[in-house]
Amino acid sequence: MKPREYQEESHAAIWDALRDTDQNPLVVLPTGAGKSLVIAMMIQQAREYGARVMVLAHRKELLEQNLEKIKLLCPGISSGLYSAGLRRYDTESDVICAGIQSVHRKALVFGRRELVIIDEAHLINDMDDSMYNRFLTDLGKVNPKLRCVGLTATPYRTGEGLL
């Protein structure tokens, strides 16, 4: 599967931001533009550096879709699912696709992770006790240098404005 030019540009921009800044980048791609492929590309490169990765989403269909692309594009990379809705509870793989509802209070069981990728990142809110913030805060206790990349087709929140 060959990435489209805009997917390659997104991938390069993510790594430029991670390398050159201390910010956590947000990638905006329209629905159907292949965010799962960009996620798999990020994972492939992260694993080249030995990074362990979490991919978070809020729907089991997204978890399954992301894992399918990862397995297709990153053969040989240890990957699995953690989702109560799918009755899968992998905590050991180097790459884990997880439902935020299933893991938000369990960050410490996944050990050290260097990168968290959030699909549908517009669902993260600014409340300190939100599921995403709780998970990221706890995972950051294991690795204070944890980096996060968000992906969305909707770069704004109702009532809050642009992300």
C-alpha positions as CSV (number, residue, x, y, z in Angstrom):
1,M,0.0,0.0,0.0
2,K,1.6,3.3,-1.1
3,P,0.7,6.4,0.9
4,R,-0.7,9.4,-0.9
5,E,1.4,12.6,-1.0
6,Y,-0.7,14.3,1.7
7,Q,-0.3,11.2,4.0
8,E,3.5,11.3,3.5
9,E,3.4,15.1,4.2
10,S,1.4,14.6,7.4
11,H,3.8,11.9,8.5
12,A,6.8,14.1,7.9
13,A,5.2,17.0,9.7
14,I,4.4,14.9,12.7
15,W,8.0,13.8,13.1
16,D,9.3,17.3,12.4
17,A,7.1,18.6,15.3
18,L,8.1,15.7,17.6
19,R,11.8,16.2,16.9
20,D,12.0,20.0,16.8
21,T,9.5,21.1,19.5
22,D,8.1,20.0,22.8
23,Q,4.5,20.3,21.5
24,N,2.1,17.4,20.9
25,P,1.0,17.8,17.3
26,L,-2.6,17.6,15.9
27,V,-3.1,16.3,12.4
28,V,-6.3,17.3,10.6
29,L,-7.3,15.1,7.7
30,P,-10.8,14.9,6.3
31,T,-13.0,11.8,6.8
32,G,-11.9,9.0,4.4
33,A,-8.4,10.5,3.9
34,G,-6.7,7.5,5.5
35,K,-5.9,8.5,9.1
36,S,-5.4,4.8,9.8
37,L,-2.6,4.6,7.3
38,V,-0.9,7.7,8.8
39,I,-1.2,6.0,12.2
40,A,0.5,2.9,10.9
41,M,3.3,4.9,9.3
42,M,3.9,6.7,12.7
43,I,4.0,3.4,14.5
44,Q,6.4,1.9,12.0
45,Q,8.9,4.7,12.5
46,A,8.4,4.8,16.2
47,R,9.2,1.1,16.5
48,E,12.4,1.7,14.5
49,Y,13.5,3.7,17.5
50,G,12.2,1.1,20.0
51,A,9.2,3.2,21.1
52,R,6.2,1.4,22.6
53,V,2.9,2.9,21.4
54,M,-0.7,3.2,22.5
55,V,-3.4,4.1,20.0
56,L,-6.5,5.4,21.7
57,A,-10.0,5.7,20.2
58,H,-13.5,5.8,21.5
59,R,-15.2,3.2,19.3
60,K,-14.4,-0.5,18.8
61,E,-14.8,-0.1,15.0
62,L,-11.9,2.4,15.0
63,L,-9.8,0.1,17.2
64,E,-10.3,-2.8,14.8
65,Q,-9.7,-0.6,11.7
66,N,-6.5,0.8,13.2
67,L,-5.2,-2.6,14.3
68,E,-6.0,-4.1,10.9
69,K,-3.9,-1.4,9.1
70,I,-1.1,-1.8,11.6
71,K,-0.9,-5.5,11.1
72,L,-1.0,-5.0,7.3
73,L,1.6,-2.3,7.1
74,C,3.8,-3.2,10.0
75,P,4.3,-7.0,9.8
76,G,6.4,-8.3,12.6
77,I,5.5,-5.6,15.0
78,S,3.9,-6.9,18.2
79,S,0.4,-5.4,18.3
80,G,-2.9,-6.1,20.1
81,L,-6.2,-4.8,21.5
82,Y,-7.4,-3.7,24.9
83,S,-11.1,-3.3,24.8
84,A,-13.8,-4.5,27.1
85,G,-16.4,-4.3,24.3
86,L,-14.2,-6.6,22.1
87,R,-13.3,-8.8,25.1
88,R,-9.6,-8.4,24.4
89,Y,-7.1,-7.4,27.1
90,D,-3.6,-7.2,25.8
91,T,-1.2,-5.2,28.0
92,E,2.1,-6.6,26.8
93,S,2.4,-5.8,23.0
94,D,4.6,-3.1,21.8
95,V,1.6,-1.5,20.1
96,I,-1.8,-1.5,21.7
97,C,-5.0,-0.2,20.2
98,A,-7.2,0.6,23.2
99,G,-10.7,1.9,23.9
100,I,-10.4,5.0,26.2
101,Q,-13.4,3.8,28.1
102,S,-11.6,0.6,28.9
103,V,-8.2,2.0,29.9
104,H,-8.7,5.4,31.4
105,R,-8.1,4.2,34.9
106,K,-5.6,1.5,34.0
107,A,-2.6,3.4,32.4
108,L,-0.1,1.8,34.7
109,V,-0.7,-1.8,33.5
110,F,0.7,-0.9,30.1
111,G,4.2,0.0,31.4
112,R,6.4,2.5,29.8
113,R,5.1,4.0,26.6
114,E,6.9,6.6,24.5
115,L,4.1,7.6,22.2
116,V,0.3,7.9,22.4
117,I,-1.7,8.4,19.2
118,I,-5.3,9.6,19.7
119,D,-7.8,8.9,16.9
120,E,-10.7,11.4,16.9
121,A,-8.7,13.8,19.1
122,H,-11.4,16.4,19.0
123,L,-13.2,14.4,21.7
124,I,-10.5,15.3,24.3
125,N,-11.7,18.0,26.5
126,D,-9.8,20.4,28.9
127,M,-11.3,19.0,32.1
128,D,-8.5,17.6,34.3
129,D,-10.7,14.6,35.3
130,S,-11.6,13.6,31.7
131,M,-10.9,10.0,30.7
132,Y,-8.1,11.1,28.2
133,N,-6.5,13.5,30.6
134,R,-6.6,11.0,33.5
135,F,-5.0,8.3,31.2
136,L,-2.3,10.6,29.8
137,T,-1.4,12.0,33.3
138,D,-1.0,8.5,34.7
139,L,1.0,7.2,31.7
140,G,3.2,10.3,32.1
141,K,4.1,9.2,35.6
142,V,5.8,6.2,34.1
143,N,7.5,8.2,31.3
144,P,7.6,12.0,31.9
145,K,8.9,12.4,28.3
146,L,5.7,10.8,26.9
147,R,4.6,12.4,23.6
148,C,1.1,12.5,22.1
149,V,-0.2,12.9,18.6
150,G,-3.8,13.6,17.9
151,L,-5.7,13.0,14.6
152,T,-9.1,14.4,13.7
153,A,-11.3,15.5,10.8
154,T,-12.9,18.0,13.1
155,P,-10.3,20.5,14.6
156,Y,-12.8,22.2,16.9
157,R,-15.1,21.6,19.8
158,T,-18.6,23.1,20.2
159,G,-18.5,25.8,22.8
160,E,-14.7,25.8,23.0
161,G,-13.4,26.7,19.5
162,L,-10.3,25.5,17.6
163,L,-8.1,22.9,19.0
